[in-house]
Amino acid sequence: MKSTTKLLVLLLAAVVVIGGGAVAVSGANPSALADGAFTDLDDHADDWEGDSDDDRDRDADDWDDRDDRDDRTERDDDDNRDDCEQHGHDDDAGDGPRDVTLTRDTDDDVSVDGTLYVMPGVSVDGNVEASGDVELGVGAHVDGNIEAGGNVTLAEDATLSGNIEADGVITLGETADVDGNIETASGVDVGPAASVDGNIEAGGDVTIRENADVDGDVTGATVSVADSADVDGDITETR
């Protein structure tokens, strides 16, 4: 392509066609003219090549940006699916109750059609509701109310800042702490060195074990208080 262009420039530089005749161009060096023109063409070709390289670089950068966005979107989707599963709202799950495990802290209310287990050390800053059982693992914390259609269990060192309302048995493990009222149609078992800062109202039996502390009234079918336990309130047995 360059050879053909140079030949044409040489011919044009040597001869100018005027009317029907050929007139030599005086005072001009055809070879110099051709070299100059060819140099200009080379410069333009370099510019075009540079532009093409820049376009390819920009296209590559655009593809990289799109890949990054796709990766971020995929990670966000995975996080959303994890949150849904942990909060009992898994879109892929079938109908009916199921077991849900909360594995990380959340600032949202948690509602589950089934049973809920809060892993040890996990914190929930919101209300907890389950149609089945609710269990807080060792050292877990809920800053909100717990409502359950089944049993409620607080393991060792688990804490609750809120009320408990359940249909099943409520069990507080050793050194567990509840800052709120407890109400159930069944029984209540306050474990060793556990504490309740609120009233206990049970349709079944209430057991308050050694070194436990209840700062409130206690009502149950029967109420059993260990000698080393302390109840700062009225005790009422309904049976």
VOVEX-82336 format. One record per residue (C-alpha): residue in one letter; x, y, z; residue number from 1. Coordinates in nm, 3 decimals. Example, Ala and Ser with C-alpha at 12.3 -4.5 7.8 and 13.67 -1.06 7.14 Angstrom:
<pts>
<pt rest="a" east="1.230" north="-0.450" up="0.780" nr="1"/>
<pt rest="s" east="1.367" north="-0.106" up="0.714" nr="2"/>
</pts>
This chain:
<pts>
<pt rest="m" east="0.000" north="0.000" up="0.000" nr="1"/>
<pt rest="k" east="0.282" north="0.242" up="0.088" nr="2"/>
<pt rest="s" east="0.470" north="0.162" up="-0.243" nr="3"/>
<pt rest="t" east="0.161" north="0.237" up="-0.452" nr="4"/>
<pt rest="t" east="0.099" north="0.564" up="-0.266" nr="5"/>
<pt rest="k" east="0.460" north="0.675" up="-0.311" nr="6"/>
<pt rest="l" east="0.447" north="0.600" up="-0.686" nr="7"/>
<pt rest="l" east="0.132" north="0.808" up="-0.726" nr="8"/>
<pt rest="v" east="0.284" north="1.097" up="-0.537" nr="9"/>
<pt rest="l" east="0.597" north="1.082" up="-0.759" nr="10"/>
<pt rest="l" east="0.385" north="1.097" up="-1.073" nr="11"/>
<pt rest="l" east="0.175" north="1.385" up="-0.941" nr="12"/>
<pt rest="a" east="0.483" north="1.576" up="-0.829" nr="13"/>
<pt rest="a" east="0.654" north="1.537" up="-1.172" nr="14"/>
<pt rest="v" east="0.360" north="1.612" up="-1.402" nr="15"/>
<pt rest="v" east="0.059" north="1.841" up="-1.381" nr="16"/>
<pt rest="v" east="-0.208" north="1.775" up="-1.637" nr="17"/>
<pt rest="i" east="-0.353" north="2.098" up="-1.772" nr="18"/>
<pt rest="g" east="-0.618" north="2.075" up="-2.042" nr="19"/>
<pt rest="g" east="-0.496" north="1.820" up="-2.295" nr="20"/>
<pt rest="g" east="-0.119" north="1.863" up="-2.242" nr="21"/>
<pt rest="a" east="0.146" north="1.774" up="-1.989" nr="22"/>
<pt rest="v" east="0.354" north="2.046" up="-1.831" nr="23"/>
<pt rest="a" east="0.669" north="1.977" up="-1.627" nr="24"/>
<pt rest="v" east="0.677" north="2.131" up="-1.287" nr="25"/>
<pt rest="s" east="0.974" north="2.364" up="-1.277" nr="26"/>
<pt rest="g" east="1.177" north="2.434" up="-0.967" nr="27"/>
<pt rest="a" east="1.038" north="2.131" up="-0.784" nr="28"/>
<pt rest="n" east="1.216" north="1.818" up="-0.671" nr="29"/>
<pt rest="p" east="0.968" north="1.531" up="-0.728" nr="30"/>
<pt rest="s" east="1.160" north="1.297" up="-0.505" nr="31"/>
<pt rest="a" east="1.156" north="1.550" up="-0.216" nr="32"/>
<pt rest="l" east="0.788" north="1.617" up="-0.269" nr="33"/>
<pt rest="a" east="0.719" north="1.245" up="-0.265" nr="34"/>
<pt rest="d" east="0.929" north="1.190" up="0.047" nr="35"/>
<pt rest="g" east="0.752" north="1.475" up="0.224" nr="36"/>
<pt rest="a" east="0.410" north="1.351" up="0.124" nr="37"/>
<pt rest="f" east="0.500" north="0.998" up="0.218" nr="38"/>
<pt rest="t" east="0.625" north="1.122" up="0.558" nr="39"/>
<pt rest="d" east="0.290" north="1.295" up="0.615" nr="40"/>
<pt rest="l" east="0.109" north="0.976" up="0.523" nr="41"/>
<pt rest="d" east="0.330" north="0.782" up="0.763" nr="42"/>
<pt rest="d" east="0.247" north="1.032" up="1.038" nr="43"/>
<pt rest="h" east="-0.123" north="0.993" up="0.969" nr="44"/>
<pt rest="a" east="-0.085" north="0.615" up="0.967" nr="45"/>
<pt rest="d" east="0.093" north="0.632" up="1.304" nr="46"/>
<pt rest="d" east="-0.185" north="0.853" up="1.438" nr="47"/>
<pt rest="w" east="-0.446" north="0.607" up="1.311" nr="48"/>
<pt rest="e" east="-0.256" north="0.319" up="1.464" nr="49"/>
<pt rest="g" east="-0.223" north="0.507" up="1.795" nr="50"/>
<pt rest="d" east="-0.594" north="0.582" up="1.791" nr="51"/>
<pt rest="s" east="-0.670" north="0.216" up="1.728" nr="52"/>
<pt rest="d" east="-0.445" north="0.113" up="2.018" nr="53"/>
<pt rest="d" east="-0.617" north="0.368" up="2.245" nr="54"/>
<pt rest="d" east="-0.960" north="0.240" up="2.137" nr="55"/>
<pt rest="r" east="-0.855" north="-0.117" up="2.206" nr="56"/>
<pt rest="d" east="-0.720" north="-0.015" up="2.549" nr="57"/>
<pt rest="r" east="-1.044" north="0.168" up="2.629" nr="58"/>
<pt rest="d" east="-1.247" north="-0.133" up="2.515" nr="59"/>
<pt rest="a" east="-1.035" north="-0.361" up="2.734" nr="60"/>
<pt rest="d" east="-1.083" north="-0.125" up="3.031" nr="61"/>
<pt rest="d" east="-1.459" north="-0.124" up="2.967" nr="62"/>
<pt rest="w" east="-1.466" north="-0.504" up="2.969" nr="63"/>
<pt rest="d" east="-1.264" north="-0.508" up="3.293" nr="64"/>
<pt rest="d" east="-1.509" north="-0.262" up="3.451" nr="65"/>
<pt rest="r" east="-1.802" north="-0.477" up="3.339" nr="66"/>
<pt rest="d" east="-1.634" north="-0.787" up="3.483" nr="67"/>
<pt rest="d" east="-1.579" north="-0.604" up="3.814" nr="68"/>
<pt rest="r" east="-1.943" north="-0.497" up="3.823" nr="69"/>
<pt rest="d" east="-2.056" north="-0.852" up="3.748" nr="70"/>
<pt rest="d" east="-1.834" north="-0.985" up="4.030" nr="71"/>
<pt rest="r" east="-1.973" north="-0.728" up="4.276" nr="72"/>
<pt rest="t" east="-2.330" north="-0.809" up="4.171" nr="73"/>
<pt rest="e" east="-2.268" north="-1.181" up="4.218" nr="74"/>
<pt rest="r" east="-2.118" north="-1.121" up="4.564" nr="75"/>
<pt rest="d" east="-2.414" north="-0.901" up="4.659" nr="76"/>
<pt rest="d" east="-2.656" north="-1.170" up="4.542" nr="77"/>
<pt rest="d" east="-2.473" north="-1.430" up="4.749" nr="78"/>
<pt rest="d" east="-2.486" north="-1.204" up="5.057" nr="79"/>
<pt rest="n" east="-2.856" north="-1.142" up="5.006" nr="80"/>
<pt rest="r" east="-2.922" north="-1.515" up="4.974" nr="81"/>
<pt rest="d" east="-2.723" north="-1.575" up="5.294" nr="82"/>
<pt rest="d" east="-2.923" north="-1.311" up="5.480" nr="83"/>
<pt rest="c" east="-3.251" north="-1.456" up="5.355" nr="84"/>
<pt rest="e" east="-3.155" north="-1.806" up="5.466" nr="85"/>
<pt rest="q" east="-3.040" north="-1.684" up="5.808" nr="86"/>
<pt rest="h" east="-3.352" north="-1.476" up="5.863" nr="87"/>
<pt rest="g" east="-3.588" north="-1.750" up="5.757" nr="88"/>
<pt rest="h" east="-3.690" north="-1.594" up="5.427" nr="89"/>
<pt rest="d" east="-3.520" north="-1.828" up="5.181" nr="90"/>
<pt rest="d" east="-3.701" north="-1.782" up="4.847" nr="91"/>
<pt rest="d" east="-3.590" north="-2.129" up="4.733" nr="92"/>
<pt rest="a" east="-3.737" north="-2.303" up="5.038" nr="93"/>
<pt rest="g" east="-4.062" north="-2.491" up="5.007" nr="94"/>
<pt rest="d" east="-4.378" north="-2.435" up="5.207" nr="95"/>
<pt rest="g" east="-4.397" north="-2.541" up="5.571" nr="96"/>
<pt rest="p" east="-4.185" north="-2.487" up="5.883" nr="97"/>
<pt rest="r" east="-3.809" north="-2.539" up="5.876" nr="98"/>
<pt rest="d" east="-3.500" north="-2.503" up="6.096" nr="99"/>
<pt rest="v" east="-3.307" north="-2.178" up="6.059" nr="100"/>
<pt rest="t" east="-2.964" north="-2.096" up="6.204" nr="101"/>
<pt rest="l" east="-2.855" north="-1.737" up="6.251" nr="102"/>
<pt rest="t" east="-2.479" north="-1.730" up="6.204" nr="103"/>
<pt rest="r" east="-2.393" north="-1.361" up="6.220" nr="104"/>
<pt rest="d" east="-2.500" north="-1.038" up="6.390" nr="105"/>
<pt rest="t" east="-2.802" north="-0.853" up="6.258" nr="106"/>
<pt rest="d" east="-2.978" north="-0.524" up="6.329" nr="107"/>
<pt rest="d" east="-3.308" north="-0.650" up="6.188" nr="108"/>
<pt rest="d" east="-3.608" north="-0.828" up="6.336" nr="109"/>
<pt rest="v" east="-3.597" north="-1.202" up="6.277" nr="110"/>
<pt rest="s" east="-3.914" north="-1.392" up="6.190" nr="111"/>
<pt rest="v" east="-3.912" north="-1.766" up="6.120" nr="112"/>
<pt rest="d" east="-4.182" north="-2.013" up="6.024" nr="113"/>
<pt rest="g" east="-4.021" north="-2.297" up="6.217" nr="114"/>
<pt rest="t" east="-3.740" north="-2.318" up="6.473" nr="115"/>
<pt rest="l" east="-3.459" north="-2.067" up="6.518" nr="116"/>
<pt rest="y" east="-3.112" north="-2.127" up="6.658" nr="117"/>
<pt rest="v" east="-2.889" north="-1.824" up="6.725" nr="118"/>
<pt rest="m" east="-2.527" north="-1.932" up="6.714" nr="119"/>
<pt rest="p" east="-2.297" north="-1.873" up="7.015" nr="120"/>
<pt rest="g" east="-2.182" north="-1.513" up="7.045" nr="121"/>
<pt rest="v" east="-2.421" north="-1.383" up="6.778" nr="122"/>
<pt rest="s" east="-2.611" north="-1.063" up="6.854" nr="123"/>
<pt rest="v" east="-2.962" north="-0.970" up="6.734" nr="124"/>
<pt rest="d" east="-3.062" north="-0.605" up="6.768" nr="125"/>
<pt rest="g" east="-3.432" north="-0.658" up="6.706" nr="126"/>
<pt rest="n" east="-3.731" north="-0.873" up="6.793" nr="127"/>
<pt rest="v" east="-3.730" north="-1.249" up="6.741" nr="128"/>
<pt rest="e" east="-4.038" north="-1.446" up="6.641" nr="129"/>
<pt rest="a" east="-4.070" north="-1.816" up="6.556" nr="130"/>
<pt rest="s" east="-4.362" north="-2.053" up="6.514" nr="131"/>
<pt rest="g" east="-4.149" north="-2.326" up="6.675" nr="132"/>
<pt rest="d" east="-3.863" north="-2.328" up="6.926" nr="133"/>
<pt rest="v" east="-3.610" north="-2.050" up="6.982" nr="134"/>
<pt rest="e" east="-3.265" north="-2.123" up="7.122" nr="135"/>
<pt rest="l" east="-2.986" north="-1.878" up="7.198" nr="136"/>
<pt rest="g" east="-2.640" north="-2.032" up="7.197" nr="137"/>
<pt rest="v" east="-2.368" north="-1.971" up="7.455" nr="138"/>
<pt rest="g" east="-2.307" north="-1.598" up="7.494" nr="139"/>
<pt rest="a" east="-2.565" north="-1.500" up="7.231" nr="140"/>
<pt rest="h" east="-2.757" north="-1.177" up="7.285" nr="141"/>
<pt rest="v" east="-3.097" north="-1.045" up="7.178" nr="142"/>
<pt rest="d" east="-3.189" north="-0.681" up="7.227" nr="143"/>
<pt rest="g" east="-3.562" north="-0.716" up="7.173" nr="144"/>
<pt rest="n" east="-3.857" north="-0.939" up="7.256" nr="145"/>
<pt rest="i" east="-3.878" north="-1.313" up="7.191" nr="146"/>
<pt rest="e" east="-4.208" north="-1.470" up="7.087" nr="147"/>
<pt rest="a" east="-4.222" north="-1.845" up="7.022" nr="148"/>
<pt rest="g" east="-4.486" north="-2.105" up="6.950" nr="149"/>
<pt rest="g" east="-4.264" north="-2.369" up="7.111" nr="150"/>
<pt rest="n" east="-3.991" north="-2.374" up="7.374" nr="151"/>
<pt rest="v" east="-3.740" north="-2.096" up="7.446" nr="152"/>
<pt rest="t" east="-3.390" north="-2.182" up="7.568" nr="153"/>
<pt rest="l" east="-3.110" north="-1.949" up="7.668" nr="154"/>
<pt rest="a" east="-2.779" north="-2.132" up="7.696" nr="155"/>
<pt rest="e" east="-2.500" north="-2.046" up="7.939" nr="156"/>
<pt rest="d" east="-2.415" north="-1.673" up="7.946" nr="157"/>
<pt rest="a" east="-2.684" north="-1.590" up="7.689" nr="158"/>
<pt rest="t" east="-2.858" north="-1.258" up="7.751" nr="159"/>
<pt rest="l" east="-3.188" north="-1.098" up="7.659" nr="160"/>
<pt rest="s" east="-3.291" north="-0.735" up="7.691" nr="161"/>
<pt rest="g" east="-3.664" north="-0.779" up="7.638" nr="162"/>
<pt rest="n" east="-3.964" north="-0.995" up="7.722" nr="163"/>
<pt rest="i" east="-4.024" north="-1.364" up="7.650" nr="164"/>
<pt rest="e" east="-4.366" north="-1.493" up="7.550" nr="165"/>
<pt rest="a" east="-4.395" north="-1.861" up="7.458" nr="166"/>
<pt rest="d" east="-4.634" north="-2.155" up="7.445" nr="167"/>
<pt rest="g" east="-4.366" north="-2.403" up="7.551" nr="168"/>
<pt rest="v" east="-4.117" north="-2.440" up="7.834" nr="169"/>
<pt rest="i" east="-3.875" north="-2.153" up="7.899" nr="170"/>
<pt rest="t" east="-3.530" north="-2.260" up="8.017" nr="171"/>
<pt rest="l" east="-3.251" north="-2.030" up="8.133" nr="172"/>
<pt rest="g" east="-2.907" north="-2.188" up="8.141" nr="173"/>
<pt rest="e" east="-2.638" north="-2.122" up="8.397" nr="174"/>
<pt rest="t" east="-2.558" north="-1.749" up="8.434" nr="175"/>
<pt rest="a" east="-2.808" north="-1.660" up="8.161" nr="176"/>
<pt rest="d" east="-2.968" north="-1.320" up="8.210" nr="177"/>
<pt rest="v" east="-3.311" north="-1.181" up="8.117" nr="178"/>
<pt rest="d" east="-3.390" north="-0.813" up="8.161" nr="179"/>
<pt rest="g" east="-3.766" north="-0.835" up="8.106" nr="180"/>
<pt rest="n" east="-4.080" north="-1.031" up="8.185" nr="181"/>
<pt rest="i" east="-4.132" north="-1.402" up="8.118" nr="182"/>
<pt rest="e" east="-4.473" north="-1.542" up="8.025" nr="183"/>
<pt rest="t" east="-4.562" north="-1.894" up="7.912" nr="184"/>
<pt rest="a" east="-4.849" north="-2.141" up="7.912" nr="185"/>
<pt rest="s" east="-4.602" north="-2.409" up="8.023" nr="186"/>
<pt rest="g" east="-4.320" north="-2.419" up="8.281" nr="187"/>
<pt rest="v" east="-4.013" north="-2.209" up="8.358" nr="188"/>
<pt rest="d" east="-3.671" north="-2.335" up="8.469" nr="189"/>
<pt rest="v" east="-3.430" north="-2.068" up="8.594" nr="190"/>
<pt rest="g" east="-3.085" north="-2.229" up="8.599" nr="191"/>
<pt rest="p" east="-2.800" north="-2.193" up="8.849" nr="192"/>
<pt rest="a" east="-2.677" north="-1.834" up="8.890" nr="193"/>
<pt rest="a" east="-2.917" north="-1.717" up="8.621" nr="194"/>
<pt rest="s" east="-3.099" north="-1.389" up="8.673" nr="195"/>
<pt rest="v" east="-3.435" north="-1.240" up="8.577" nr="196"/>
<pt rest="d" east="-3.508" north="-0.871" up="8.623" nr="197"/>
<pt rest="g" east="-3.884" north="-0.891" up="8.571" nr="198"/>
<pt rest="n" east="-4.193" north="-1.094" up="8.652" nr="199"/>
<pt rest="i" east="-4.239" north="-1.465" up="8.578" nr="200"/>
<pt rest="e" east="-4.588" north="-1.587" up="8.493" nr="201"/>
<pt rest="a" east="-4.627" north="-1.955" up="8.402" nr="202"/>
<pt rest="g" east="-4.919" north="-2.189" up="8.347" nr="203"/>
<pt rest="g" east="-4.699" north="-2.478" up="8.454" nr="204"/>
<pt rest="d" east="-4.437" north="-2.532" up="8.724" nr="205"/>
<pt rest="v" east="-4.160" north="-2.282" up="8.800" nr="206"/>
<pt rest="t" east="-3.819" north="-2.395" up="8.926" nr="207"/>
<pt rest="i" east="-3.561" north="-2.146" up="9.050" nr="208"/>
<pt rest="r" east="-3.229" north="-2.318" up="9.105" nr="209"/>
<pt rest="e" east="-2.932" north="-2.250" up="9.335" nr="210"/>
<pt rest="n" east="-2.783" north="-1.899" up="9.334" nr="211"/>
<pt rest="a" east="-3.040" north="-1.778" up="9.083" nr="212"/>
<pt rest="d" east="-3.181" north="-1.430" up="9.128" nr="213"/>
<pt rest="v" east="-3.530" north="-1.309" up="9.035" nr="214"/>
<pt rest="d" east="-3.618" north="-0.944" up="9.088" nr="215"/>
<pt rest="g" east="-3.994" north="-0.959" up="9.037" nr="216"/>
<pt rest="d" east="-4.312" north="-1.153" up="9.112" nr="217"/>
<pt rest="v" east="-4.331" north="-1.526" up="9.038" nr="218"/>
<pt rest="t" east="-4.655" north="-1.705" up="8.948" nr="219"/>
<pt rest="g" east="-4.685" north="-2.072" up="8.854" nr="220"/>
<pt rest="a" east="-4.882" north="-2.390" up="8.912" nr="221"/>
<pt rest="t" east="-4.611" north="-2.470" up="9.164" nr="222"/>
<pt rest="v" east="-4.303" north="-2.264" up="9.251" nr="223"/>
<pt rest="s" east="-3.985" north="-2.430" up="9.374" nr="224"/>
<pt rest="v" east="-3.705" north="-2.203" up="9.501" nr="225"/>
<pt rest="a" east="-3.361" north="-2.333" up="9.600" nr="226"/>
<pt rest="d" east="-3.228" north="-2.227" up="9.941" nr="227"/>
<pt rest="s" east="-2.945" north="-2.026" up="9.788" nr="228"/>
<pt rest="a" east="-3.172" north="-1.859" up="9.531" nr="229"/>
<pt rest="d" east="-3.322" north="-1.516" up="9.582" nr="230"/>
<pt rest="v" east="-3.668" north="-1.394" up="9.480" nr="231"/>
<pt rest="d" east="-3.738" north="-1.028" up="9.542" nr="232"/>
<pt rest="g" east="-4.114" north="-1.028" up="9.486" nr="233"/>
<pt rest="d" east="-4.438" north="-1.213" up="9.559" nr="234"/>
<pt rest="i" east="-4.467" north="-1.587" up="9.495" nr="235"/>
<pt rest="t" east="-4.805" north="-1.724" up="9.390" nr="236"/>
<pt rest="e" east="-4.896" north="-2.087" up="9.327" nr="237"/>
<pt rest="t" east="-5.214" north="-2.146" up="9.127" nr="238"/>
<pt rest="r" east="-5.247" north="-2.523" up="9.179" nr="239"/>
</pts>
